[in-house]
Amino acid sequence: MSDGAVPQNFHIYKDDEWQETEAEVIEEGFITIYVNGQELATLMGTPRDPLQLALGFLANEEFISAYSEVKIEHVCDTGDCIDIWLSHSVWDKPRRKIITTGCTGGMTFADLAAHLEPVKSDRTISPARISSLINQLQSQDSLYARARGVHTSALSDGERLVLVAEDIGRHNTLDRLRGECLRQGLDPAGMILLSTGRISSEMINKAAKMRCPIIASRTSPTSMSVGLASEWNVTLCGYVRRNQMNVYTHPERLMEAKFSLQTPEYWVADFETTPGSD
């Protein structure tokens, strides 16, 4: 079974010199999900712990809501085929399949314009704490440290990273988080979602289904994700840096923020860190 990276020989050109070396590169492959004996979807992703990805995909696409609904699960030896049998029949697959903007061509059956109830949560956090948590995403023993080329997402309770997931697809990392929540019996509702990747519509959709009230990323959101976050009462932060971040929606949850710039689109939160602080 894959551990997410494979060895690769290649050449490095630097300062007018060539050097041959061997290092790891991130592994990419097809992962096909079968439910009750029928093929449901084929995803592109990192074939490490494919069951985690499959369970999260089924939950985020609302085919299951609890791990207890899974009666049989089997991963083939090569890790590219997952067979899952549920305690109930699978209702008709929605007709409208949307190919998302994920870097590996992510897929969702959800209608992103469908109504979701606004996320209700009294969760608050300081911008400095968000910055501290997001800096912990890619640790020295992570897949990113070994091979680069991956996205990382995490769920946090505001004090620590509760779960961390890595995959070549940023949307896959959210499915992986949901799948691991199912396996460990954790409820993601009210947790903070942190990500290294762009926050687009399918990312907001998955996060809102997990009922995460705050989403923070090292990079940008899209216009659709900002609109959906505003409607669904989600605080959306982008370009998180050591002393600055853009807060696009619902800045009231960032209780220590000092909003230095206000426009109809977003707020910029400036904050200072002191020795020993977050």
Backbone as a ProteinNet text record, in pm:
[ID]
protein_1_A
[PRIMARY]
MSDGAVPQNFHIYKDDEWQETEAEVIEEGFITIYVNGQELATLMGTPRDPLQLALGFLANEEFISAYSEVKIEHVCDTGDCIDIWLSHSVWDKPRRKIITTGCTGGMTFADLAAHLEPVKSDRTISPARISSLINQLQSQDSLYARARGVHTSALSDGERLVLVAEDIGRHNTLDRLRGECLRQGLDPAGMILLSTGRISSEMINKAAKMRCPIIASRTSPTSMSVGLASEWNVTLCGYVRRNQMNVYTHPERLMEAKFSLQTPEYWVADFETTPGSD
[TERTIARY]
85.1	0	88.6	48.3	128.7	139.9	256.7	271.3	267.8	232.2	209.3	318.1	438.5	548.7	628.7	694.5	775	912.9	1018	1152.2	1162.9	1243.7	1258.5	1400.2	1467.2	1595.6	1572.9	1649.1	1637.6	1766.2	1777.1	1894.2	1861.7	1956.6	1944.9	2045.8	1997.1	2085.1	2093.4	2213.9	2232.6	2372.6	2380.4	2508.6	2594.6	2530.5	2601.7	2657.3	2603.2	2648.7	2528.2	2552	2450.3	2485.9	2381.1	2401	2288.5	2323	2221.7	2189.1	2060.4	2019.2	1896.5	1861.9	1737.7	1664.9	1535.9	1451.5	1309.4	1221.8	1082.7	999.9	904.3	802.9	666.4	571.2	438	372.1	302.9	236.9	96	59.5	-74.3	-135.3	-264.3	-328.4	-479.9	-543.4	-689.4	-737	-844.7	-905.5	-1054.1	-1096.1	-1234.7	-1313.5	-1429.4	-1515.2	-1637.3	-1657.1	-1776.3	-1863.4	-1993.2	-2088.1	-2198.2	-2215.8	-2317.3	-2301.6	-2176.7	-2148.5	-2149.6	-2179	-2184	-2079.4	-2017.5	-1918.5	-1986.2	-1934.9	-1991.7	-1908.7	-1776.3	-1692.7	-1547.9	-1471.5	-1326.8	-1262.1	-1178.7	-1112.8	-965.4	-906.3	-762.1	-708.5	-607.3	-556.3	-431.5	-388.7	-274.1	-323.1	-275.5	-333.5	-284.3	-266.3	-233.1	-361.7	-391.4	-514.6	-636.6	-660.9	-772.6	-909.4	-920.4	-1048.7	-1088.6	-993	-1019.7	-1081.3	-1023	-1073.6	-1213.1	-1233.7	-1363.3	-1474.7	-1448.9	-1550.9	-1587.8	-1486.8	-1514.5	-1589.9	-1556	-1628.4	-1775.6	-1803.1	-1942	-2016.8	-1949.8	-2015.5	-2040.7	-1940.7	-1957.4	-2054.8	-2073.7	-2173.5	-2308.3	-2317.9	-2442.6	-2498.5	-2408.7	-2451.5	-2456	-2373.7	-2375.9	-2361.9	-2404.5	-2389.1	-2318.4	-2299.7	-2232.8	-2157.5	-2050.5	-1968.2	-2044.7	-2143.2	-2221.6	-2301.2	-2319	-2390	-2305.8	-2174.9	-2083.6	-2077.3	-2117.4	-2119.2	-1997.9	-1953.2	-1836	-1749.9	-1619.7	-1526.6	-1405.2	-1362	-1247.7	-1167.3	-1035.2	-944	-859.8	-853	-774.3	-625.6	-547.4	-405.7	-330.9	-369.6	-300.9	-347	-455.6	-503.8	-582.6	-612.5	-682.4	-830	-879.1	-1019.4	-1071.7	-1181.5	-1242.4	-1385.1	-1417.8	-1551.8	-1620.7	-1732.5	-1805.2	-1949.5	-1994.6	-2134.5	-2200	-2315.6	-2386.8	-2504.4	-2555.1	-2670.7	-2801.9	-2793.6	-2913.7	-2881.5	-2985.1	-2964.9	-2917.6	-2852.7	-2806.8	-2913.1	-2962.3	-3064.3	-3004.4	-3092.8	-3047	-2939.3	-2832.1	-2723.8	-2776.1	-2749.2	-2794.4	-2747.6	-2834	-2803.9	-2692.5	-2679.8	-2587.6	-2452.9	-2353.2	-2218	-2139.4	-2074.6	-1997.4	-1849.6	-1772.7	-1627.6	-1575.2	-1509.8	-1471.3	-1338.7	-1297.3	-1174.5	-1052.7	-1066	-951.8	-839	-715	-599.5	-590.8	-662.7	-664	-801.2	-882.2	-1012.8	-1108.9	-1126.8	-1215.6	-1358.7	-1434.5	-1571.7	-1664.7	-1783.8	-1886.3	-2021	-2110.3	-2246.2	-2336.9	-2284.1	-2366.6	-2397.3	-2516.9	-2552.3	-2509.1	-2403.3	-2346.1	-2441.3	-2544.3	-2642.9	-2753	-2751.5	-2854.8	-2845.1	-2957.1	-2963	-2902.2	-2814.7	-2763.7	-2795.6	-2830.3	-2856.9	-2728.8	-2737.3	-2618.2	-2555.8	-2424.4	-2351.4	-2369.1	-2416.8	-2436.9	-2327.5	-2249.1	-2140.2	-2096.9	-2061.4	-2008	-1856.1	-1794.2	-1649.2	-1583.6	-1485.2	-1403.7	-1256.7	-1171.4	-1028.1	-953.8	-835.2	-755.6	-682.4	-657.8	-579.6	-441.7	-378.3	-245.7	-250.6	-357.9	-370.7	-391.5	-471.4	-488.4	-353.7	-274.1	-142.7	-54.2	-56.1	23.8	-19	-148.9	-199.1	-165.8	-179.6	-156.6	-8.6	78	220.4	257.3	166.3	191.5	145.2	86.2	24.3	122.8	239.9	334.2	456.1	448.7	552.9	671.3	777.4	898.9	880.3	783.4	758.7	640.3	597	482	520.6	419.2	440	494.8	450.8	501.9	652.2	700.3	843.9	923.2	863.9	933.2	935.6	822	810.2	757.4	711	645.4	525.9	467.6	363	230.5	205.4	79.3	14.9	-113.5	-188.8	-213.1	-227.3	-255.1	-373.8	-463.6	-574.2	-582.4	-640.9	-650.7	-776.4	-823.1	-929.7	-867.8	-907.4	-852.9	-965.4	-940.9	-1034.6	-999.4	-905.6	-860.7	-735	-701.9	-581.8	-476.6	-521.6	-429.1	-488.9	-405.5	-453.5	-508.3	-637.3	-701.7	-678.9	-695.1	-672.5	-601.4	-511.4	-438.7	-449.2	-469.6	-480.4	-400.3	-334.4	-255	-298	-296.8	-330.5	-289.1	-269.6	-238.7	-356.4	-478.2	-597.7	-642	-654.1	-694.5	-834.5	-923.8	-1059.4	-1056.1	-961.3	-947.4	-909.3	-831.4	-792.2	-913.1	-1015.7	-1136.6	-1217	-1221.2	-1286	-1212.1	-1079.9	-1001.7	-1029	-1039.2	-1071.4	-1207.4	-1305	-1440	-1437.8	-1362.4	-1354.1	-1290.5	-1186.4	-1120.6	-1209.9	-1288	-1385.9	-1484.5	-1530.3	-1622.4	-1556.5	-1433.8	-1366	-1338.1	-1307.4	-1273.8	-1393.3	-1509	-1627.3	-1620.7	-1554.3	-1542.4	-1643.4	-1698.5	-1791	-1713.8	-1702.6	-1626.8	-1699.7	-1827.9	-1906.1	-1841.4	-1824.9	-1767.2	-1616.6	-1550.6	-1405.3	-1360.7	-1235.7	-1174.8	-1105.7	-1129.9	-1068	-950.9	-834.5	-713.5	-667.5	-617.1	-577.3	-462.8	-380.4	-274.8	-323	-441.1	-486	-586.7	-611.4	-711.4	-849.5	-926.8	-1061.8	-1160.5	-1206.5	-1303.2	-1439.6	-1533.8	-1672.4	-1689.6	-1619.2	-1637	-1574.7	-1470.3	-1409	-1506	-1566.9	-1664.6	-1783.1	-1825.9	-1939.2	-1911.6	-1793.9	-1758.2	-1743	-1681.2	-1661.5	-1794.5	-1887.3	-2018.3	-2095.3	-2080.3	-2145.6	-2087	-1959.5	-1898.1	-1930.1	-1996.7	-2040.3	-1918.9	-1817.5	-1699.6	-1726.3	-1721.2	-1757.3	-1644.5	-1519.7	-1404.2	-1315	-1278.1	-1189	-1074.2	-951.6	-834.1	-740.3	-684.6	-595.4	-472.5	-363.9	-244.1	-258.7	-359.6	-375.6	-515.8	-565.3	-683.4	-813.6	-924.8	-1056.4	-1097	-1204	-1263.8	-1386.4	-1435.5	-1552.4	-1674.3	-1691.8	-1806.9	-1794.3	-1673.1	-1656.7	-1682.9	-1645.4	-1674.1	-1824.2	-1895.5	-2040.1	-2108.5	-2065.5	-2124.8	-2091.2	-1967.7	-1929.5	-2012.4	-2037.2	-2120.4	-2261.6	-2317.5	-2454.7	-2465.3	-2362.4	-2367.8	-2307.1	-2278.9	-2230.6	-2097	-2007.6	-1873.9	-1771.5	-1682	-1571.9	-1463.2	-1430.8	-1336.4	-1212.5	-1096.9	-970	-875.2	-806.3	-709.4	-577.4	-476.8	-342.2	-295	-310.6	-268.9	-116.3	-65.6	77.7	104.8	228.5	265.7	190.6	180.1	117.1	0.9	-51.4	-159.4	-240.1	-366.3	-451.5	-565.8	-623.3	-744.5	-864.9	-962.6	-1084.2	-1199.7	-1251.7	-1346.6	-1491.1	-1522.6	-1661	-1661.5	-1762	-1790.3	-1666.2	-1605.7	-1484.5	-1510.5	-1636.5	-1668.9	-1618.1	-1589	-1539.4	-1392.5	-1323.1	-1181.8	-1173	-1195.1	-1224.8	-1114.4	-987.6	-879	-833.4	-904	-860.2	-879.9	-787.3	-799	-808.9	-927.5	-951	-902.2	-791.2	-729.4	-783	-846.1	-896.9	-1031.9	-1131.8	-1264.2	-1313.3	-1353.9	-1409.9	-1534.9	-1616.1	-1734	-1696.7	-1569.4	-1532.9	-1476.5	-1381.6	-1316.7	-1248.8	-1200	-1126	-984.8	-890.3	-753.4	-727.7	-693.1	-667.9	-518.4	-475.8	-337	-328.6	-226.9	-212.2	-64.4	-28.8	109.8	126	242	274.6	390.3	387.6	493.2	562	685.3	756.3	673.1	658.2	582.3	434.3	388.8	246.4	224.8	98.5	67.1	98
-119.7	0	124.6	224.6	346.1	424.7	488.6	581.3	725.4	747	882	939.2	880.3	931.9	815.4	839.3	735.6	791.9	707.9	755.5	786.3	885.5	927.7	980	929.1	983.9	1104.7	1209.4	1327.6	1409	1511.9	1596.9	1735.7	1795.1	1931.1	2018.7	2129.6	2227.7	2350.2	2385.2	2498.8	2555.5	2688.6	2759	2698.2	2673	2621.8	2481.8	2407.9	2271.7	2176.9	2053.1	1948.3	1847.6	1801	1699.8	1597.8	1469.8	1365	1328.7	1310.3	1281.6	1191.8	1144	1068.5	1124.1	1149.3	1198.7	1151.7	1181.4	1138.7	1243.7	1196.5	1283.4	1233.7	1325	1289.8	1192.4	1093.2	994.2	1039	1016.9	1050.5	928.6	907.6	793.7	806	711.2	702.3	622.6	666.7	596.2	579.8	456.9	430.1	378.6	438.5	404.4	327.3	208.4	128.5	127	145.8	142.7	42.9	-52.2	-156.9	-227.1	-247.4	-322.3	-242	-111.2	-28.3	82.9	112.1	218.7	354.4	430.1	561.5	673.3	670.5	780.8	735.8	800.5	784.2	918.9	922.4	1045.7	1038.9	1155.1	1166.1	1213.4	1143.9	1184.1	1108.1	1128.3	1058	925.7	812.4	683.3	633	722.1	683.8	686.3	578.5	564.1	601.3	528.2	562.1	547.3	461.4	446.4	575.5	643.3	772.1	868.9	875.9	964.6	923.5	793	744.6	772.3	747.2	771.6	920	1005.8	1147.8	1196.9	1142.4	1179.1	1140.5	1019.1	974.9	1062.7	1102.6	1187	1327.5	1387.1	1522.9	1529.7	1416.4	1411.5	1361.6	1343.8	1311.8	1174.8	1080.5	942.3	872.1	916.7	864.9	981.6	958.9	1061	1007.1	874.5	813.2	688.8	659.6	543.3	413.3	415.6	295	247.9	333.4	294.9	206.2	201.7	118.8	-20.4	-120	-256.9	-336.4	-313.6	-382	-279.3	-286.3	-198.7	-281.2	-261.9	-339.5	-253.3	-251.6	-180.1	-283.6	-276.4	-373.3	-354.1	-453.1	-453.6	-334.1	-289.3	-176.7	-41.8	-39.9	82.9	173.7	130.9	219.2	183.2	92	49.6	25.3	91.7	77.6	27.6	-80.6	-139.7	-121.3	-50	-19.8	-65.4	-139.1	-180.7	-112.2	-52.1	25.1	-53.5	-6.9	-70.9	-32.9	53.2	99	109.3	118	135.7	277.9	294.9	427.9	487	603.3	667.1	706.6	743.4	776.6	883.3	858.7	955.2	1083.3	1200.1	1324.5	1333.7	1389.9	1395	1493.4	1596	1703.2	1682.3	1643.4	1627.8	1752.4	1811.1	1933.6	1900.4	1934.1	1921.6	2049.7	2038.7	2156.5	2212.9	2323.3	2390.9	2332.8	2217.8	2155.3	2128.3	2135.7	2122.1	1983.7	1886.3	1753.4	1720.1	1822.2	1797.8	1733.8	1793.8	1739	1727.9	1642	1619.5	1627.6	1683.3	1682.3	1663.4	1591.2	1576	1687.3	1768.2	1869.4	1983.5	2038.8	2162.3	2275.6	2347.6	2448	2564.3	2577.8	2682.8	2637.2	2509.4	2457.9	2526	2534.1	2604.9	2521.8	2585.2	2527.9	2624.7	2570.2	2656.3	2727.9	2856.3	2927.1	2854.8	2860.4	2795.5	2876	2809.6	2875.4	2830.4	2925.8	2892.3	3017.5	3001.6	3112.8	3108.1	3031.1	3019	3153.2	3194.6	3311.9	3274.2	3351.8	3325.2	3452.9	3470.9	3587.6	3563.1	3667.6	3650.7	3591.4	3631.2	3577.1	3426.3	3377.2	3232.9	3160.1	3218.7	3158.6	3146	3252.9	3251.2	3141.9	3127.6	3025.2	2885.6	2860.9	2728.9	2695.4	2792.2	2764.2	2737.9	2794.5	2767.5	2626.5	2559.1	2422.1	2316.5	2360.7	2265.9	2166.1	2212.3	2124.8	2100.9	1998	1966.4	1898.5	1878.1	1818.8	1673.4	1605.1	1465.8	1450.3	1559.3	1556.3	1505.4	1468.1	1428.1	1545.3	1665.5	1784.9	1799.8	1775.7	1787.2	1684.2	1568	1462.3	1486.7	1530	1528.9	1658.4	1751.5	1873.1	1831.9	1928	1896.8	1854.9	1881.9	1842.3	1962	1952	2047	1985.7	2072	2028.6	2105.6	2035.9	2099.3	2038.5	2112.3	2064.1	2118.7	2045.6	2091.9	2126	2240	2283.8	2322	2299	2343	2482.4	2547.1	2679.8	2678	2561.2	2546.3	2458.9	2359.1	2265.1	2214.1	2147.8	2081.4	1944.8	1925.4	1800.7	1691.4	1725.9	1633.4	1706.8	1637.1	1693.2	1595.7	1647.3	1562.7	1623.9	1536.1	1580.7	1505.9	1577.3	1515.9	1612.5	1560.2	1649.8	1740.6	1698.5	1779.1	1848.1	1979.9	2051.8	2011.7	1986.4	1941.9	1803.3	1718.9	1585.9	1593.1	1695.8	1705.8	1725.4	1795.4	1814.6	1685.8	1609.2	1477.8	1387.5	1393.6	1311.7	1349.8	1478.8	1521.3	1468	1476.8	1427.4	1275.8	1205.5	1060.5	1019.7	1091.7	1059	1093.3	1199.8	1231.1	1116.5	1058.4	945.4	828.6	796.5	680.7	699.5	822.3	846.7	892.8	906.8	949.9	1094.9	1179.5	1321.6	1402.7	1504.9	1595.8	1720.6	1749.6	1866.8	1999.1	1993.3	2115.3	2206.2	2332.4	2430.7	2439.2	2347.4	2351.5	2452.4	2494.7	2587.4	2506	2544.4	2475.7	2558.6	2496.2	2561.1	2490.3	2566.6	2505.4	2581.8	2509	2572.6	2611.8	2564.4	2581.3	2692	2723.3	2822.5	2778.7	2872.7	2842.2	2876.8	2775.2	2793.7	2740.7	2741	2711.6	2572	2471.4	2336.3	2322.1	2402.5	2399.4	2457.8	2570.8	2630.7	2537.4	2472.7	2381.7	2266.1	2206.3	2096.4	2145.7	2263.8	2318.6	2351.5	2407.6	2441.3	2315.6	2208.7	2083.2	2025.1	2052	2009.7	2107.1	2218.3	2320.3	2387.5	2417	2489.8	2640.5	2715.5	2857.4	2949.3	2901.5	2984	2903.1	2965	2902.2	2998.5	2948.3	3031.4	2960.5	3036.1	2979.9	3067.7	3005.4	3080.9	3157.4	3120	3184.2	3242.7	3255.8	3339.3	3260.5	3329.3	3272.4	3313.8	3254.7	3298.4	3383.6	3451.8	3538	3457.8	3337.5	3256.4	3210.1	3173.8	3128.6	3241.8	3363.9	3478.4	3499	3490.2	3505.4	3397.6	3272.2	3163.1	3173	3211.3	3227.3	3334.7	3442.9	3550.4	3501.1	3426.5	3377.2	3272.1	3190	3077.6	3110.4	3236.8	3282.3	3217.6	3213.2	3157.4	3270.5	3276.6	3372.4	3318.2	3393.5	3348.6	3437.5	3377.8	3450.4	3397.8	3487.8	3449.3	3520.9	3472.9	3529.9	3549	3444.2	3451.2	3456	3561.5	3579.2	3601.3	3625.3	3636.9	3749.5	3865	3980.2	4038.5	3964.1	4019.1	3908.9	3936	3847.3	3928.6	3881.3	3940	3866.6	3940.8	3881.3	3922.8	3828.1	3859.1	3860.8	3782.8	3776	3758.2	3811.1	3793.1	3807.8	3926.8	3947.9	3952	3955	3968.1	3852	3737.8	3624	3639.4	3730.4	3751.9	3863.5	3828.5	3923.9	4024.7	3992.3	4084	4163.1	4145.7	4211.8	4362.7	4436.5	4580.8	4606.7	4642	4652.6	4788.9	4786.6	4909.6	4956.9	4868	4905.1	4838.9	4918.2	4861.7	4901.5	4803.1	4825.3	4739.9	4757.1	4670.6	4523.6	4492.8	4355	4279.7	4340	4265	4359.8	4303.6	4378.5	4323.4	4408.2	4364.2	4376.1	4265.9	4264.8	4274.9	4382.3	4397.8	4365.9	4291	4258.9	4238.9	4261.7	4249.2	4124.5	4061.7	3950.8	3993.4	3950.7	3980.4	3852.9	3859.9	3737	3654.8	3526.4	3437	3432.5	3517.7	3515	3422.5	3405.5	3323.9	3399
0	0	0	-73.4	-89.7	40.5	59.2	171.2	124.1	-4.1	-54.6	-141.2	-141.3	-221.3	-277.7	-390.2	-454.4	-486.7	-483.6	-518	-666.8	-699.4	-837.8	-860.8	-966.8	-1008.5	-1097.9	-1076.6	-1162.6	-1152.5	-1235.5	-1240.8	-1185.5	-1119.2	-1068.6	-1142.7	-1196.6	-1259.4	-1169	-1125.5	-1036.5	-1055.4	-1071.1	-1084.1	-1194.3	-1311.2	-1429	-1409.8	-1314.3	-1291.7	-1284.6	-1326.7	-1321.5	-1212.1	-1144.4	-1041.2	-1049.1	-1048.1	-1048	-904.2	-877.3	-740.1	-740.4	-624.3	-605.4	-485.4	-503.1	-394.7	-420.2	-327.8	-341.7	-414.8	-492.4	-551.4	-505.5	-501.3	-454	-551.9	-499	-583.9	-619.4	-743.8	-792.6	-858.3	-837.7	-899.4	-901.1	-968.5	-971.2	-850.6	-789.9	-678	-709.6	-732.5	-771.9	-652.1	-631.7	-518.9	-569	-513.8	-541.5	-416.2	-435.5	-324.5	-356.7	-266.5	-284.8	-419.2	-460.3	-582	-709.5	-702.3	-822	-814.2	-928	-932.1	-910.7	-814.6	-784.7	-844.4	-824	-868.5	-875.4	-961.1	-965.9	-938.1	-836.2	-794.3	-831.2	-854.7	-866.8	-733.5	-681.9	-552.5	-515.3	-392	-336.9	-278.3	-329.5	-288.7	-153.5	-58.8	78.2	161.1	230.7	308.4	223.2	113.9	25.4	91.5	193	260.9	331.5	390.8	455.5	356	236.2	131.8	87.3	67.2	19.5	119.7	246.9	349.4	356.4	350.1	355.3	233.9	116.9	-5	6.7	55.2	70.9	170.7	278.7	378.6	324.9	260.8	209	93.1	22.3	-83.8	-32	100.3	169.7	134.2	102	86.9	222.5	315.6	452.1	549	672.3	775.9	899.5	906.1	1021.5	976.6	1046.1	1013	1035.3	1123.6	1151.8	1030.7	929.7	807.9	718.6	743.9	664.6	726.3	650.3	699.9	653.2	531.7	477.5	405.8	428.8	357.7	316.6	194.5	144.9	49.2	70.5	-17.8	-90	-222	-297.7	-268.5	-302.5	-267.5	-324.9	-442.6	-505.7	-451.8	-373.7	-312.6	-404.2	-527.1	-620.6	-636.8	-553	-560.7	-419.7	-386	-253.8	-272.7	-207.6	-215.3	-80.8	-80.9	42.2	28.7	130.6	135.7	254.5	228.4	329.5	384.9	496.2	559.2	491.9	392.1	321.2	173.2	93.9	-49.2	-76.9	-189.3	-229.7	-320.7	-280.9	-362.7	-496.6	-589	-723.9	-718.7	-791	-799.1	-864.6	-806.5	-868.4	-1012.8	-1097.3	-1239.7	-1272.1	-1193	-1226.7	-1159.2	-1236.8	-1185.5	-1219.4	-1119.6	-1140.3	-1129.5	-1231.6	-1225.8	-1164.3	-1050.3	-973.9	-1023.6	-961	-999.9	-931.4	-866.9	-800.6	-898.6	-850.1	-938.9	-1000.1	-945.6	-1005.6	-1062.7	-1091	-1149.7	-1053.6	-938.1	-837.1	-886.1	-821.8	-864.6	-744.5	-766.6	-664.1	-730.7	-664	-712.3	-658.9	-566.3	-500.7	-595.2	-583.2	-651.8	-560	-597.6	-508.3	-483.4	-564.9	-541.8	-446.2	-408.5	-318.9	-183.4	-116.2	11.6	123.1	200.6	324.6	437.5	552.1	666.4	708.1	746.2	795.1	913.8	920.9	1028.9	1157.1	1260.5	1389.6	1485.5	1534.2	1625.2	1699.2	1826.8	1904.3	1909.3	1820.6	1815.9	1781.8	1858	1828.4	1843.3	1780.9	1788.4	1749.8	1801.3	1766.2	1634.6	1556.4	1433.8	1460	1571.2	1602.2	1622	1682.1	1704.5	1571.7	1481	1349.4	1279.7	1284.8	1222	1281.7	1413	1478.9	1435.9	1428.6	1391.3	1246.8	1157.8	1016	989.2	1073.5	1060.3	1103.7	1172.9	1217.3	1117.1	1004.7	912.7	853.8	815.1	745.2	832.5	914.3	1010.8	942.6	1017	961.8	920.3	978.9	942.7	847.1	785.2	695.9	558	481.1	342.8	261.8	295	227.3	247.4	368.1	395.1	316.6	290	217.8	67.2	11	-134.9	-196	-112.8	-162.8	-250.2	-322.3	-418	-359.1	-230.3	-168.8	-99.7	-80.8	0.7	138.2	236.3	372.7	426.7	494.2	565.6	705	796.4	934.3	999.5	1099.6	1187.3	1321.8	1377.5	1505.2	1600	1729.6	1831.9	1883.6	1817.5	1858.4	1941.6	1995.2	2076.6	2008.9	1934.6	1872.2	1742.1	1662.3	1542.4	1582.8	1565.8	1606.4	1502.1	1374.5	1264.1	1151.3	1083.9	970	853.6	732.2	613.2	499.4	420.8	306.5	180.8	67.7	-61.2	-171	-292.4	-403.4	-436.3	-404.1	-427.7	-299.7	-303.2	-182.1	-137.8	-233.9	-199.4	-136.7	-181.4	-121.7	25.6	62.4	203.1	292.4	243.5	323.8	333.3	224.5	232	330.1	328.8	421.1	567	594.1	730.1	772.5	683.6	715.7	736.4	652.2	667.3	798	839.5	965.9	1084.3	1071.6	1177.1	1194.9	1084	1092.5	1164.4	1125.7	1184.4	1332.8	1373.3	1513.9	1596.5	1534.7	1608	1652.3	1573.5	1605.3	1526.1	1589.1	1521.8	1480.3	1350	1306.4	1328.3	1364.3	1382.4	1486.4	1451.5	1542.6	1537.1	1463.8	1453.7	1348.7	1359.1	1264.6	1156.7	1030.4	918.1	865.8	856.8	807.6	681.8	584	458.5	394.4	319.3	241.5	102.5	62.9	-75.1	-93.8	-221	-257.3	-207.8	-155.8	-107.5	-217.6	-286.7	-394.2	-350.6	-443.7	-407.2	-348.6	-405.5	-352.7	-215.1	-186.9	-53.6	49.9	17.8	109	127.9	20.9	28.9	125.5	114.3	203.8	347.6	363.8	498.7	565	488.9	544.7	583.7	506.1	542.1	670.3	696.3	821.8	935	902.3	998.9	1065.6	985.3	1034	1022.5	1131.1	1126.7	1080.8	1084.8	1047.7	953.9	841.1	744.7	719	726.3	702.7	607	513.1	413.3	394.7	350.2	316.9	186.3	107.2	-22.2	-35.6	-157	-181.9	-186.3	-166.7	-197.4	-338.3	-387.2	-513.4	-484.2	-587	-568.3	-522.8	-578.3	-539.3	-395	-352.8	-214.2	-116.2	-151.5	-64.5	-51.7	-163.7	-159.2	-78.2	-96.1	-20.6	128.1	160.1	300.8	368.1	297.3	353.4	381.1	286	300.3	409.5	423.4	516.8	653.2	678.3	809.3	845.8	749.3	769.7	762.6	859.3	857.1	765.5	660.8	559.4	559.8	587.7	594.9	487.5	420.7	319.8	338.3	268.9	273.7	418.5	496.6	637.2	643.2	703.7	722.9	871.7	906.2	1047	1116.4	1053	1117.6	1038	941.1	859	794.3	768.6	691.7	633.6	526.2	470.4	527.8	578.3	634.3	543.5	466.3	360.5	408.1	509.8	558.7	710	773.2	915.7	1005	1006.8	1087	1237.2	1278.1	1419.9	1504.9	1441.4	1519	1557.1	1493.2	1524.5	1626.7	1752.3	1857.9	1884.2	1853.2	1882.6	1760.9	1648.2	1526.2	1534.1	1474.4	1458.4	1309.1	1264	1120.7	1070.6	997	952.3	818.5	742.4	611.1	593	555.2	534.2	396.4	319.1	186.3	176.3	70.5	54.7	35.8	0.1	-31.1	89	160.1	267.7	363.5	473.3	573	581.5	613.9	639.6	787.9	851.2	995.1	1019.5	1084.3	1126.9	1274.7	1313.3	1454.4	1483.1	1605.4	1647.6	1735	1724.9	1813.3	1901.8	2024.9	2118.5	2160.6	2208.4	2249.8	2347.8	2314.3	2402.1	2369.4	2275.3	2240.3	2122.8	2083.8	1966.5	1838.9
[MASK]
++++++++++++++++++++++++++++++++++++++++++++++++++++++++++++++++++++++++++++++++++++++++++++++++++++++++++++++++++++++++++++++++++++++++++++++++++++++++++++++++++++++++++++++++++++++++++++++++++++++++++++++++++++++++++++++++++++++++++++++++++++++++++++++++++++++++++++++++++++++

